[in-house]
Amino acid sequence: MDRHFVRVLNDVYCDWEGLPPDYRVYVNDELFAERTFIWTDCYLEEMLQIEAAPGEYTIRHELVQPCLAQLKIKNPRVDYGPGSIADDKLRIHQ
């Protein structure tokens, strides 16, 4: 089966206190990234580069505990490649 390259963008907002929080990004159950959110009063445009077979993939963000933070993901979109995003699911098309 052919694999396709897609680039996914998300806007990551995080309200936090104390030490900067770490968060992880999973595609299905595979760990794709772990980052520390060090910024205040702004958001991070996150980029995921995925090469995979056509199908449906779940993208999940979760905070690494312990932390005093709230993570919000907004404006998920496919920036490049044959894909679309709806309901927190990435669909890679043929």
Phi, psi and omega in degrees: 000138180290148175251148180235148178265129174228147175245122183251134177244143175223150171260121184253121176248140179216124172260126184213159176229154177078224180288146178301134183279152172259146173222156181240148177241126179244142168246116198055238179251015180266127178291121181259326183201150169228126185227157172254127181269104186256358187267154173233149177060030175202175177238164179250130172271110184266140180238129173244129177253119188234130172240114186206166177289154175305141181157193183247135184226137177266129175254125184230136176247136176215143178285145175271123182275154359275146176198159175248081186209159171231128183253133177231132178249124181231158173055050176292137183203153173268119183272331183207139174103172185276078181208171176209161179232133175207136177055045180061022178241131172268129175245119176264123184267162177295000000 
